[in-house]
Amino acid sequence: MITIDGGHLEGGGQVLRTALAFSSLTLQPFEIVNIRKGRPNPGLQPQHLACIKALEELCNASSEGAAVGSTAVKFFPGKPQSRTLSVDIGTAGSVTLLLQALLLPAMFAPGKVRLKLTGGTDVSHSQPVDYFRSVFLPHLGSFGKLDFSLLQRGYFPKGNGRVELEIKPAFHLNDFDTFTDLRAELQQQLPKINLTERGKLLKISGVSHASADLKPAEVAERQAHSAKLSVSQQLQKQGISCPIIIRQEYSNSLSTGSGISLFAHFAAAGKEEPDQVHPIILGSDSLGERGKMAEVVGQEAASALVKEISSGACVDHYLADQLIPFMAIAGKSKILTSEITDHCLTNIFVVEQFIGKCFGVDEEKTVESL
């Protein structure tokens, strides 16, 4: 049994989520200790327990010690199954973080998997659903067909946001004797993730959203206007101009909330059009909160996006750690990111516990899988 220190580097729930995903794919049991040691309230929280219970159901797995507050858990995986899985986190716990544990094994099930998840869709310390579907998911098309739907936004504290993800895997774990055999086949069949050079900035898009009770104050419109103006002014100083289109929307959420996500779309290096397999899209976001002006929300997202654009990177620092598991599987992949974060290094650490040394990181903010 593999033993993993849950307090390593980032020291949060990501260690557990990535370990659950790779355990379920490689069929290696693991024990994690010091769960979320780096957090003010260590141990499993409801959203982390939801990850474990969901994978038990998806993969016919079992666990020991899985309870709220627990700082050590043993997990015994089974093979991912083709089924419809409904998970209600019960809080505003992030549905996109839950997907970090579920997505990888679900993509190698013997048939279609439908995930119906309820929780927070736009909450702090996690990627918003708009980023998940607009920046991250486009890189996974080679693994199968993915159809993502946002049915209802969920803000803190009540959550109740609803998303559905239907996955039709292109590769099935059941077709191979071992994970090593599957990985060897994937490294032959999958296009490599090579994101080290980018072409010109084509456009900036975005989504500004708010709960319906904020519509009279035109919060979504104000966030969008502020973001568009700020991005335009900052890029003009660099001699850059491009179309900026940010749509606004309101939803009947249980809690008051708002936010904005922005995306910078680039052409592939040496071309006029984006790459269709691994597009270069940098993202940023900002959430509203009580007492925070909508204009400030827009400006925060704008400044964060311009910072990513100015870095020259092809992968923003949020996407870098999310691509690590898929780079490990595809092999011989390379990305240039704006920042090597503890989240990125943590994911590398956890992945290598299951499949051995397979990554290199250099001072130029390049991550390469062997």
HELIX and SHEET records of a PDB file:
HELIX    1   1 GLY A   13  THR A   26  1                                  14    
HELIX    2   2 PRO A   46  CYS A   59  1                                  14    
HELIX    3   3 VAL A   95  ALA A  106  1                                  12    
HELIX    4   4 VAL A  129  TYR A  131  1                                   3    
HELIX    5   5 PHE A  132  PHE A  136  3                                   5    
HELIX    6   6 LEU A  137  PHE A  143  5                                   7    
HELIX    7   7 LEU A  173  ASP A  175  5                                   3    
HELIX    8   8 PHE A  179  GLN A  189  1                                  11    
HELIX    9   9 ALA A  212  LEU A  214  5                                   3    
HELIX   10  10 VAL A  219  GLN A  236  1                                  18    
HELIX   11  11 ALA A  294  SER A  310  1                                  17    
HELIX   12  12 HIS A  317  ALA A  330  1                                  14    
HELIX   13  13 ASP A  342  ILE A  355  1                                  14    
SHEET    1   A 4 ILE A   2  ASP A   5  0                                        
SHEET    2   A 4 PHE A  30  VAL A  33  1                                        
SHEET    3   A 4 VAL A  73  PHE A  76 -1                                        
SHEET    4   A 4 SER A  62  GLU A  64 -1                                        
SHEET    1   B 4 THR A  84  ASP A  88  0                                        
SHEET    2   B 4 VAL A 113  GLY A 119  1                                        
SHEET    3   B 4 GLY A 161  PRO A 169 -1                                        
SHEET    4   B 4 GLY A 144  GLN A 152 -1                                        
SHEET    1   C 4 ASN A 194  LEU A 195  0                                        
SHEET    2   C 4 LYS A 334  LEU A 336  1                                        
SHEET    3   C 4 THR A 366  SER A 369 -1                                        
SHEET    4   C 4 PHE A 359  VAL A 361 -1                                        
SHEET    1   D 4 ILE A 244  SER A 251  0                                        
SHEET    2   D 4 ARG A 198  SER A 211  1                                        
SHEET    3   D 4 SER A 258  ALA A 268 -1                                        
SHEET    4   D 4 ILE A 280  LEU A 287 -1                                        
END                                                                             
